[in-house]
Amino acid sequence: MSSNNDDPSKSTAIIDTGISGLDHAGITVRGYNLMDLVANAEFEEVAHLLLHHDLPTSDQYRQFKIRLRSKRTDISPKIKNMLNCFDGQEHPLNVAIACFSLMASPDDGEFVSKAEQAVAVYSTILANHIAKRRNKSTTFEVRTDLNHVNYFCHQVGIEGAVEKEVLSKLLIGASEFSFPPSTFAGRLAASVRSDFFTSLSAATAVWSGYRHGAASEHAHNQLDELVIGRDTISSFYSRKKEGGIPLFGFGHRVYKSGKDPRN
C-alpha cells in the first residue's frame, strides 16, 4: 500500500499487502479491479475474496453463504442483553464497538472463522439497533433465504430495489480499505496480540470519526439540511465554509487530487 498520493509513480511504500493496490488501471482488490467487482459481484463473493484470497467457485460460494447465513444469529445471550440495554438513541457504530468488545475472548481461535462470524453478526447487530431507532420491532430472525444486503434491509424495513442495489455497491466499494486510519488502528491492536474482536473494535472506533467513515453520514445530513432549508447551493456551502464547518463530500483524505477511482 502506498502513502496518500493517488499518482502511483510518486508514491512511497508504507506496507506490503496483498489485499488492495492502486495503479494506473485503478484500484485492485486481491488482483481484481474494484469497479469490475462493484459492477458484477455480490457482497458475499467479495467477502470470500478478501478472506480466502480469491473469488469462489460455485461450490465454494454455496458453502460460504451457508456458513455466513448460519452465523447471523450466532449471538450470545450476553450480547442480546447488551442490545436490550440500548434505547435506540446511541450511534449504531458505538453499539457495534460495545458488542465486539464483549465478544473478545482470550482464546483467539481461528482468524478466518472469526472474520466470517464478524461479517455475519455485524449486519444483525446494526439492523437490530437501527430497527429500534425507527421504533420497529427487533428480532433475531434467521432468514437463510436472503443474501447479506437483503437480510439487512429486511430487518430494518427497507424495501426499495434501488436502495438495496446502492447499499450492495457501497459495501463492495469500501472493500479496498487496506491502510487508512481505521485498518491501521486494527493492525496496530493486532500487532500487540490483541484478540480479533478487540482489534475490530479499535478499527470500528476510528472508522466512526467524521473525517473518516462517518464522513458519508455527515454528507447525507448536509444534503438533507440543504434540501429542507431555503438556501441556494452556493450560499449554503459559503455559509458552512465561513463558519469553519467541514464541507463533507468534497475531496478525499487519500486521493488528494480529487480523482477517487470509485467515482
Backbone bond lengths (Angstrom), bond angles and torsions (degrees), N, CA, C in turn:
res aa  C-N    CA-C-N  psi(-1)  N-CA   C-N-CA  omega(-1)  CA-C   N-CA-C  phi
1 M - - - 1.458 - - 1.518 108.79 -
2 S 1.323 116.66 148.13 1.452 120.48 -175.17 1.517 111.51 -109.83
3 S 1.334 114.89 166.72 1.456 120.73 178.13 1.513 110.21 -70.44
4 N 1.348 115.98 178.17 1.463 121.09 -170.39 1.526 112.04 -75.14
5 N 1.298 115.38 74.58 1.448 122.02 175.61 1.511 106.68 -149.48
6 D 1.329 118.25 120.88 1.453 119.30 -173.34 1.521 112.79 -86.76
7 D 1.329 118.17 11.76 1.460 122.45 170.15 1.522 106.94 -103.24
8 P 1.337 118.06 104.61 1.464 120.20 -175.23 1.522 113.99 -56.87
9 S 1.338 117.07 -27.58 1.456 119.80 -177.99 1.530 112.26 -71.91
10 K 1.352 117.12 -16.21 1.456 121.33 -178.24 1.522 112.13 -114.80
11 S 1.310 117.18 12.81 1.464 120.18 -175.29 1.520 111.40 -90.81
12 T 1.320 115.10 160.50 1.457 122.38 178.31 1.514 108.95 -117.74
13 A 1.333 117.22 129.64 1.453 120.58 -177.51 1.519 110.77 -67.28
14 I 1.328 117.10 133.20 1.459 123.14 175.71 1.521 110.00 -105.60
15 I 1.321 115.73 -43.90 1.457 120.20 -176.26 1.526 107.99 -155.01
16 D 1.306 116.24 147.67 1.454 120.59 173.72 1.524 108.73 -88.58
17 T 1.320 117.36 130.26 1.453 121.40 179.22 1.519 109.19 -145.36
18 G 1.313 115.37 142.74 1.454 119.83 176.34 1.513 112.24 -93.44
19 I 1.337 116.63 4.65 1.469 119.70 -175.00 1.522 111.42 -79.49
20 S 1.320 117.37 -54.54 1.460 118.50 -177.35 1.509 110.46 -146.45
21 G 1.310 114.84 165.32 1.452 120.86 179.27 1.512 110.34 -156.99
22 L 1.313 115.84 170.13 1.457 122.10 179.78 1.514 108.13 -136.63
23 D 1.334 116.14 122.02 1.448 120.17 174.76 1.523 108.13 -136.79
24 H 1.337 116.83 -168.64 1.461 119.39 -175.71 1.529 112.29 -68.16
25 A 1.310 117.33 -15.87 1.465 120.50 177.54 1.520 112.11 -86.33
26 G 1.353 116.85 -9.76 1.459 121.20 179.52 1.516 111.59 119.09
27 I 1.334 115.31 -163.39 1.458 121.76 -179.43 1.521 109.77 -82.53
28 T 1.330 116.02 137.62 1.461 120.39 175.22 1.529 109.24 -120.32
29 V 1.316 115.97 146.85 1.457 123.08 175.28 1.522 107.05 -124.57
30 R 1.333 116.32 113.76 1.466 121.66 -175.78 1.532 111.45 52.10
31 G 1.345 115.91 34.56 1.452 120.89 177.82 1.519 115.16 90.74
32 Y 1.331 118.04 -7.51 1.462 121.85 -179.79 1.529 109.82 -99.86
33 N 1.324 116.90 140.34 1.453 120.95 177.77 1.528 110.21 -64.48
34 L 1.321 116.50 127.32 1.465 120.84 -174.78 1.523 112.17 -60.73
35 M 1.326 117.39 -41.40 1.458 119.16 -176.72 1.523 111.51 -70.07
36 D 1.329 117.36 -28.50 1.467 119.86 172.64 1.523 110.27 -65.84
37 L 1.335 116.50 -38.81 1.464 120.36 177.62 1.530 110.69 -66.42
38 V 1.325 116.78 -42.98 1.471 120.61 178.68 1.526 110.34 -58.94
39 A 1.333 116.24 -40.41 1.460 120.58 -176.00 1.519 113.50 -77.43
40 N 1.333 117.67 -29.99 1.468 119.00 -167.14 1.520 116.16 -124.20
41 A 1.323 118.57 -14.64 1.466 120.35 -173.14 1.517 111.89 -104.43
42 E 1.320 116.22 158.62 1.451 122.52 169.15 1.528 108.70 -92.13
43 F 1.337 115.44 158.55 1.459 118.97 -177.35 1.527 111.67 -58.12
44 E 1.335 117.73 -41.75 1.463 120.11 -178.51 1.524 112.27 -62.11
45 E 1.336 117.27 -33.43 1.467 120.23 177.29 1.526 110.64 -64.84
46 V 1.347 115.61 -41.78 1.461 119.47 -179.88 1.528 110.50 -70.45
47 A 1.333 117.16 -35.59 1.467 119.92 175.57 1.532 110.31 -60.90
48 H 1.336 116.61 -41.33 1.464 120.59 176.56 1.524 110.11 -63.39
49 L 1.311 116.87 -42.59 1.465 121.60 178.78 1.526 110.92 -58.28
50 L 1.329 117.20 -44.36 1.453 121.15 -178.20 1.525 111.75 -67.75
51 L 1.326 116.84 -41.96 1.464 120.68 -173.69 1.523 113.24 -86.03
52 H 1.350 116.79 -30.36 1.469 120.46 -174.13 1.525 113.05 -117.82
53 H 1.345 116.96 10.31 1.463 123.27 168.58 1.531 115.43 76.28
54 D 1.318 118.89 -1.43 1.464 119.42 177.41 1.523 109.25 -159.20
55 L 1.333 115.16 159.62 1.462 119.34 174.23 1.527 109.02 -65.74
56 P 1.314 117.53 145.80 1.461 119.80 -173.72 1.521 113.27 -79.34
57 T 1.329 115.06 151.80 1.457 119.82 165.73 1.525 107.67 -72.83
58 S 1.319 117.21 173.09 1.465 120.28 -179.45 1.524 111.47 -58.27
59 D 1.337 116.76 -43.56 1.461 119.93 -178.86 1.526 111.07 -70.51
60 Q 1.321 116.83 -41.01 1.461 120.09 177.53 1.524 110.96 -62.00
61 Y 1.325 116.24 -39.83 1.466 120.44 -179.10 1.527 110.54 -66.27
62 R 1.321 116.20 -41.45 1.465 119.91 178.92 1.526 110.58 -61.60
63 Q 1.325 116.42 -45.87 1.464 120.58 179.83 1.523 111.52 -66.49
64 F 1.319 117.11 -38.85 1.467 121.33 -179.88 1.525 110.21 -63.89
65 K 1.324 117.27 -44.82 1.469 120.49 179.20 1.520 111.27 -63.93
66 I 1.323 116.93 -37.79 1.470 119.72 177.25 1.524 110.16 -61.58
67 R 1.333 116.96 -44.26 1.467 120.50 -179.51 1.522 110.91 -64.20
68 L 1.321 117.16 -47.47 1.458 120.03 -178.55 1.525 111.36 -61.41
69 R 1.325 116.31 -47.06 1.454 119.84 -174.78 1.524 112.32 -69.56
70 S 1.329 116.44 -29.21 1.464 119.16 178.03 1.524 111.59 -74.33
71 K 1.351 117.00 -20.61 1.464 121.22 -178.20 1.524 113.46 -93.72
72 R 1.324 117.61 -2.46 1.462 120.04 -176.00 1.524 112.73 -57.99
73 T 1.296 115.99 -38.34 1.469 119.54 -179.09 1.522 111.62 -108.33
74 D 1.338 116.13 21.80 1.464 121.32 176.20 1.529 108.32 -79.68
75 I 1.317 114.29 64.42 1.462 122.42 -174.72 1.523 107.95 -120.04
76 S 1.307 116.44 125.86 1.462 120.76 -175.12 1.531 111.12 -68.81
77 P 1.335 116.92 158.90 1.475 120.01 177.13 1.522 113.04 -56.55
78 K 1.334 118.02 -34.44 1.462 118.77 -179.00 1.533 111.69 -68.63
79 I 1.352 117.11 -31.55 1.466 119.94 175.24 1.529 109.57 -69.19
80 K 1.314 116.69 -43.48 1.459 119.95 178.12 1.523 111.10 -61.99
81 N 1.322 116.69 -39.02 1.465 119.99 177.31 1.521 110.89 -64.21
82 M 1.341 116.24 -39.61 1.463 119.17 177.98 1.524 110.83 -63.86
83 L 1.329 116.73 -43.77 1.459 119.98 178.96 1.523 111.22 -60.43
84 N 1.315 116.98 -35.53 1.466 120.74 178.70 1.527 111.79 -68.64
85 C 1.335 116.73 -21.08 1.470 120.15 179.14 1.528 112.06 -76.44
86 F 1.301 117.36 -22.83 1.463 120.55 179.52 1.525 109.44 -79.02
87 D 1.334 115.86 143.61 1.469 119.20 -176.97 1.520 113.49 -102.59
88 G 1.339 117.13 3.78 1.454 120.24 179.06 1.514 114.00 98.35
89 Q 1.334 117.23 -9.51 1.466 119.82 -179.14 1.522 112.30 -86.23
90 E 1.314 116.47 -17.15 1.463 120.77 -177.27 1.536 110.11 -73.21
91 H 1.327 115.41 152.85 1.460 118.90 175.86 1.533 108.62 -69.34
92 P 1.332 118.54 135.81 1.468 120.58 -177.83 1.520 114.35 -55.31
93 L 1.334 118.56 -35.27 1.460 119.92 179.61 1.526 111.56 -67.90
94 N 1.333 117.17 -34.12 1.464 119.40 176.18 1.527 110.51 -66.80
95 V 1.317 116.68 -34.37 1.461 120.57 176.22 1.530 109.81 -65.37
96 A 1.333 116.10 -44.34 1.467 120.13 178.98 1.524 111.11 -61.25
97 I 1.340 116.90 -42.23 1.465 120.87 179.12 1.526 110.46 -59.75
98 A 1.328 116.21 -45.20 1.468 120.19 179.83 1.523 111.27 -62.36
99 C 1.324 117.04 -42.44 1.462 120.44 -179.09 1.520 111.59 -68.43
100 F 1.330 117.08 -42.61 1.462 119.46 178.17 1.535 110.72 -61.92
101 S 1.331 116.74 -39.38 1.462 119.68 179.13 1.524 110.87 -61.73
102 L 1.319 115.71 -38.21 1.459 120.08 -179.38 1.529 111.59 -73.09
103 M 1.331 116.96 -23.09 1.464 120.94 178.85 1.521 112.57 -81.67
104 A 1.337 117.47 -8.94 1.462 121.38 -178.97 1.520 110.07 -61.79
105 S 1.327 115.14 145.65 1.456 120.86 -176.88 1.518 109.47 -142.92
106 P 1.350 117.76 140.66 1.471 119.78 176.09 1.526 111.79 -58.81
107 D 1.329 116.38 -30.74 1.463 120.34 176.63 1.520 108.09 -87.13
108 D 1.338 116.33 100.23 1.457 119.97 -172.15 1.518 112.33 -67.71
109 G 1.322 118.39 -23.24 1.452 119.69 176.45 1.512 113.00 67.59
110 E 1.308 115.18 -159.85 1.461 122.28 -176.33 1.521 109.34 -91.89
111 F 1.323 116.36 123.64 1.462 121.61 -170.74 1.524 113.03 -56.11
112 V 1.326 117.24 -50.52 1.461 120.14 -174.51 1.529 110.59 -63.46
113 S 1.325 116.98 -38.86 1.457 120.14 178.50 1.521 111.10 -62.56
114 K 1.332 117.05 -41.02 1.464 120.32 178.41 1.528 110.93 -69.43
115 A 1.315 116.47 -36.19 1.464 119.43 177.50 1.524 110.65 -64.61
116 E 1.325 116.93 -41.26 1.461 120.05 176.78 1.527 110.44 -63.35
117 Q 1.320 116.88 -40.52 1.458 119.79 177.44 1.528 110.66 -62.27
118 A 1.330 116.88 -41.16 1.463 120.71 179.64 1.521 111.27 -61.98
119 V 1.340 117.04 -44.52 1.463 120.97 178.13 1.524 110.05 -59.29
120 A 1.328 115.98 -42.36 1.463 120.59 -175.38 1.521 112.24 -70.23
121 V 1.341 117.71 -48.02 1.465 119.65 -172.67 1.522 112.65 -83.20
122 Y 1.345 117.94 -20.24 1.468 120.27 -179.10 1.521 110.73 -57.42
123 S 1.326 116.33 -46.64 1.467 119.18 -179.36 1.519 111.05 -66.83
124 T 1.340 117.66 -34.66 1.457 120.71 178.90 1.523 110.93 -66.28
125 I 1.334 116.69 -45.08 1.465 121.32 179.81 1.524 110.38 -62.34
126 L 1.342 116.57 -48.46 1.467 119.83 -179.21 1.524 111.42 -64.32
127 A 1.330 116.48 -44.57 1.461 120.11 -178.58 1.520 110.99 -62.68
128 N 1.325 116.62 -41.01 1.456 120.46 179.30 1.526 111.10 -59.88
129 H 1.332 116.19 -43.91 1.470 119.52 -177.61 1.531 111.60 -74.34
130 I 1.329 116.68 -40.38 1.465 119.19 -179.68 1.522 110.47 -65.17
131 A 1.335 117.24 -37.98 1.461 120.03 175.68 1.522 110.60 -59.86
132 K 1.328 115.64 -39.44 1.468 119.74 178.04 1.526 110.54 -64.79
133 R 1.317 117.24 -40.07 1.473 120.93 177.59 1.520 111.40 -62.53
134 R 1.323 116.27 -29.13 1.467 121.19 -179.58 1.526 112.57 -93.29
135 N 1.339 115.39 9.93 1.472 121.59 -179.13 1.519 112.54 58.99
136 K 1.329 115.73 35.25 1.455 120.98 175.62 1.529 109.15 -103.14
137 S 1.321 116.28 159.51 1.457 119.80 177.99 1.520 109.83 -66.54
138 T 1.325 116.63 142.89 1.459 121.77 -179.01 1.527 109.39 -111.62
139 T 1.325 114.79 128.92 1.457 120.40 179.48 1.521 109.02 -137.25
140 F 1.322 115.75 168.50 1.461 121.50 174.18 1.521 107.40 -115.55
141 E 1.331 113.99 61.03 1.458 121.75 -176.78 1.531 109.78 -73.41
142 V 1.319 116.93 137.33 1.464 120.49 -176.02 1.532 111.29 -74.18
143 R 1.314 118.34 -61.85 1.474 124.45 178.57 1.530 112.80 48.83
144 T 1.315 116.39 63.41 1.461 120.70 179.51 1.529 112.46 -71.72
145 D 1.330 117.68 -4.59 1.460 120.84 178.18 1.525 112.03 -81.65
146 L 1.332 117.59 -10.80 1.465 121.00 -176.19 1.520 110.84 -105.29
147 N 1.347 116.48 141.40 1.456 118.93 175.72 1.530 109.55 -74.41
148 H 1.317 115.94 179.95 1.463 121.38 -171.19 1.533 111.65 -58.41
149 V 1.316 116.84 -50.70 1.464 121.20 -177.34 1.518 111.07 -66.92
150 N 1.326 117.32 -46.26 1.462 120.24 -178.20 1.527 111.84 -65.62
151 Y 1.331 116.42 -32.71 1.470 119.57 177.39 1.522 110.33 -65.06
152 F 1.333 116.45 -47.35 1.464 120.24 178.86 1.531 110.67 -59.76
153 C 1.326 115.90 -47.37 1.468 120.00 -178.58 1.526 111.15 -63.20
154 H 1.324 117.38 -38.33 1.462 120.97 177.43 1.526 110.60 -61.55
155 Q 1.336 116.51 -41.20 1.460 120.96 -176.97 1.525 112.49 -67.39
156 V 1.334 117.50 -32.86 1.470 120.08 -176.37 1.524 112.55 -102.36
157 G 1.332 117.52 -0.41 1.455 120.67 175.09 1.513 115.40 86.24
158 I 1.331 117.75 24.45 1.463 121.17 175.78 1.525 108.17 -90.91
159 E 1.314 116.96 122.59 1.461 120.19 -175.19 1.520 114.03 -113.91
160 G 1.327 118.04 -18.22 1.455 120.62 -174.46 1.514 113.60 -70.07
161 A 1.330 116.36 134.88 1.467 121.26 179.35 1.531 111.33 -64.11
162 V 1.330 117.09 -36.35 1.469 120.25 -179.26 1.527 110.15 -65.58
163 E 1.338 116.85 -44.28 1.459 120.54 179.57 1.529 110.96 -61.37
164 K 1.322 117.07 -40.26 1.464 120.78 179.19 1.528 110.71 -65.64
165 E 1.320 116.72 -41.06 1.461 120.49 179.80 1.520 110.99 -65.98
166 V 1.340 116.98 -40.62 1.463 121.04 178.29 1.521 110.50 -62.86
167 L 1.334 116.68 -44.77 1.462 120.22 179.92 1.524 111.10 -61.62
168 S 1.321 117.21 -42.72 1.460 120.86 178.74 1.522 111.19 -59.38
169 K 1.327 116.86 -45.21 1.463 120.66 -178.48 1.530 111.58 -69.19
170 L 1.338 116.41 -34.33 1.466 119.45 177.31 1.524 110.90 -64.94
171 L 1.322 116.63 -42.48 1.463 120.25 179.77 1.526 111.28 -62.92
172 I 1.327 116.23 -43.27 1.467 119.43 -179.70 1.530 110.11 -70.34
173 G 1.330 116.79 -40.49 1.458 120.57 -179.60 1.518 113.16 -62.15
174 A 1.329 116.79 -27.04 1.470 120.77 179.85 1.515 112.74 -85.52
175 S 1.319 117.73 -1.72 1.461 119.90 -173.67 1.518 113.32 -75.58
176 E 1.342 118.79 -6.18 1.457 119.89 -177.86 1.519 112.73 -85.63
177 F 1.320 119.18 2.85 1.458 121.14 -174.26 1.530 111.18 -75.88
178 S 1.324 116.63 95.47 1.459 119.45 179.41 1.529 112.78 -104.45
179 F 1.343 118.95 -23.58 1.465 118.02 -177.96 1.525 113.44 -149.98
180 P 1.335 118.86 42.87 1.462 119.99 169.55 1.533 108.59 -88.20
181 P 1.340 119.37 -175.63 1.469 120.42 -176.67 1.526 114.35 -55.50
182 S 1.335 118.12 -39.52 1.467 119.54 -175.54 1.520 112.23 -67.55
183 T 1.322 117.10 -49.18 1.459 117.99 -179.83 1.530 111.54 -73.11
184 F 1.337 116.51 -25.43 1.470 118.32 171.84 1.527 109.73 -62.11
185 A 1.341 116.85 -43.08 1.465 120.48 178.85 1.525 110.88 -63.30
186 G 1.336 116.32 -41.29 1.457 119.56 177.71 1.514 112.52 -64.56
187 R 1.334 116.21 -42.14 1.469 120.75 177.72 1.530 110.52 -63.61
188 L 1.340 116.09 -40.41 1.457 120.20 -179.43 1.530 110.23 -63.12
189 A 1.337 116.49 -44.47 1.469 119.92 178.41 1.526 110.70 -62.92
190 A 1.330 116.34 -42.69 1.465 119.66 -179.88 1.522 111.71 -66.89
191 S 1.343 117.10 -31.13 1.468 120.34 -176.89 1.521 112.24 -66.44
192 V 1.340 117.12 -23.61 1.466 120.25 177.07 1.527 110.64 -98.65
193 R 1.349 114.95 16.45 1.458 123.93 175.15 1.529 113.34 68.85
194 S 1.340 116.22 31.05 1.463 118.27 165.75 1.519 107.31 -66.75
195 D 1.322 117.18 150.08 1.453 118.21 -177.09 1.534 110.26 -72.48
196 F 1.325 116.05 172.93 1.456 121.60 -171.41 1.523 112.07 -57.33
197 F 1.336 117.67 -51.19 1.463 119.84 -173.70 1.529 112.11 -73.65
198 T 1.333 118.67 -27.54 1.462 120.00 172.64 1.521 109.79 -65.91
199 S 1.331 116.65 -42.22 1.469 120.90 177.82 1.521 110.91 -64.18
200 L 1.328 116.51 -39.08 1.459 120.40 178.10 1.524 110.92 -66.29
201 S 1.339 117.37 -36.79 1.460 121.00 176.25 1.529 110.78 -61.32
202 A 1.342 116.06 -42.41 1.466 120.60 179.12 1.525 110.68 -62.03
203 A 1.328 116.02 -44.94 1.460 119.93 179.91 1.527 111.16 -63.51
204 T 1.329 116.98 -41.93 1.467 121.16 -178.97 1.520 111.31 -66.83
205 A 1.344 116.51 -37.66 1.465 120.08 178.87 1.524 110.95 -60.97
206 V 1.325 116.83 -42.75 1.466 119.97 179.34 1.526 110.93 -71.80
207 W 1.337 116.06 -36.99 1.470 120.64 178.05 1.518 111.64 -58.40
208 S 1.345 117.55 -29.33 1.466 121.22 -174.38 1.520 113.56 -74.43
209 G 1.345 117.62 -7.59 1.458 120.26 -179.90 1.517 112.70 -68.86
210 Y 1.341 116.63 146.94 1.470 119.45 -174.66 1.520 113.54 -72.81
211 R 1.317 117.44 -11.46 1.468 119.50 173.01 1.520 111.79 -95.55
212 H 1.313 115.18 13.68 1.466 119.21 178.81 1.532 107.94 -138.52
213 G 1.323 117.89 -117.69 1.462 120.05 -173.33 1.503 114.90 -63.08
214 A 1.342 117.19 -32.40 1.462 120.11 -177.88 1.526 112.80 -78.38
215 A 1.334 117.74 -2.04 1.470 119.62 -179.48 1.528 111.62 -60.32
216 S 1.344 116.77 -37.43 1.467 119.45 -179.26 1.527 110.65 -65.69
217 E 1.327 116.93 -36.13 1.464 120.76 176.79 1.525 110.86 -63.70
218 H 1.325 116.23 -43.81 1.467 120.34 179.77 1.529 110.87 -68.06
219 A 1.327 117.31 -35.85 1.465 120.12 176.05 1.534 110.15 -62.26
220 H 1.329 116.23 -42.56 1.467 121.11 177.76 1.526 110.34 -62.11
221 N 1.341 116.97 -42.06 1.464 120.34 179.46 1.521 111.39 -64.00
222 Q 1.339 116.64 -39.68 1.463 119.19 178.78 1.527 111.26 -67.31
223 L 1.327 117.45 -37.02 1.460 119.83 176.67 1.527 110.53 -64.82
224 D 1.341 116.61 -40.58 1.468 120.15 175.84 1.520 110.73 -59.95
225 E 1.324 115.48 -44.48 1.464 120.59 179.80 1.528 110.99 -62.07
226 L 1.321 116.12 -39.47 1.462 120.92 179.54 1.521 111.23 -66.44
227 V 1.332 116.70 -42.77 1.461 121.06 -178.28 1.526 110.73 -67.10
228 I 1.333 116.56 -42.24 1.463 120.81 -177.00 1.524 111.47 -72.46
229 G 1.341 116.80 -36.72 1.454 121.06 -178.35 1.520 112.87 -76.31
230 R 1.311 115.04 -176.55 1.466 120.77 -177.05 1.520 112.30 -113.02
231 D 1.308 117.29 6.56 1.460 120.76 178.75 1.521 110.87 -67.88
232 T 1.313 115.03 151.49 1.461 118.37 165.25 1.529 107.57 -75.73
233 I 1.298 116.71 163.80 1.466 120.07 179.69 1.525 110.15 -58.96
234 S 1.341 116.06 -43.89 1.460 120.39 -177.54 1.526 111.53 -63.76
235 S 1.323 116.98 -47.01 1.470 119.51 -177.85 1.525 111.34 -69.47
236 F 1.325 116.72 -34.33 1.468 120.38 179.65 1.518 110.38 -61.67
237 Y 1.332 117.08 -51.47 1.453 119.84 -176.99 1.527 112.19 -74.45
238 S 1.328 117.32 -28.21 1.467 119.56 174.85 1.521 110.14 -65.99
239 R 1.328 116.77 -40.86 1.461 121.12 179.30 1.531 110.42 -65.21
240 K 1.322 117.47 -40.66 1.452 120.76 178.17 1.532 110.41 -63.65
241 K 1.316 115.33 -44.16 1.464 119.40 -177.71 1.517 111.07 -65.11
242 E 1.336 116.66 -42.78 1.469 120.61 179.73 1.520 111.48 -64.80
243 G 1.336 116.43 -30.08 1.458 120.11 179.42 1.513 113.46 -85.11
244 G 1.324 116.74 2.61 1.450 120.50 179.54 1.515 113.66 74.11
245 I 1.341 117.29 19.03 1.458 122.08 -179.58 1.529 108.84 -90.06
246 P 1.321 118.21 127.59 1.477 120.04 -178.93 1.527 111.17 -57.23
247 L 1.333 115.15 143.07 1.461 121.18 176.74 1.524 107.84 -97.39
248 F 1.304 116.27 98.56 1.455 120.51 -175.30 1.525 110.70 -75.46
249 G 1.326 114.52 140.80 1.458 120.26 179.73 1.511 113.95 98.72
250 F 1.336 116.30 0.09 1.462 120.59 178.70 1.518 109.14 -119.22
251 G 1.320 116.62 123.08 1.455 120.45 179.82 1.512 111.77 81.27
252 H 1.318 115.52 174.98 1.463 121.65 -177.67 1.508 108.55 -150.09
253 R 1.340 116.28 139.67 1.455 120.99 -176.43 1.530 112.71 -69.48
254 V 1.333 117.09 -22.98 1.461 120.80 179.31 1.520 110.65 -102.12
255 Y 1.335 115.84 -49.94 1.471 119.85 -179.11 1.526 108.49 -86.78
256 K 1.326 115.81 82.97 1.452 121.56 -168.04 1.517 114.11 -63.35
257 S 1.331 118.18 -32.50 1.461 119.63 -175.52 1.525 111.78 -80.35
258 G 1.339 116.26 -1.71 1.458 119.55 179.59 1.498 113.73 88.11
259 K 1.330 117.89 1.25 1.462 121.31 -178.83 1.522 111.38 -94.24
260 D 1.309 115.33 64.30 1.472 119.79 177.16 1.522 107.77 -66.53
261 P 1.335 119.05 117.86 1.471 121.09 -177.06 1.529 113.46 -61.72
262 R 1.343 117.81 -15.36 1.460 120.23 -179.02 1.518 112.65 -84.76
263 N 1.335 118.17 -8.05 1.474 119.84 -179.19 1.524 111.51 -67.27
